[in-house]
């Protein structure tokens, strides 16, 4: 029977591996999203007012959030692997 520490180690490893997998799957989407967002923002250009400007800001914020999510998932993988190797 696995000890509580062994079970926790397995859970942390699984979480780290899943985070890595999801981050890797999300990266291509994020890249494509950023490219398409830039096209929209460029099309709106300096004429953006009201909702146009809001859409540009929303797309930029979403791109940044996606990039931060990937970075956080990579950090989960790194930290989880380090912890489970020492535990």
Secondary structure, 3 states (H helix, E strand, C coil): CCCHHHHHHHHHHHHHHHHHHHHHHHHHHHHHHHHHHHHHHHHHHHHCCCHHHHHHHHHHHHHHHHHHHHHHHHHHHHHHHHHHHHC
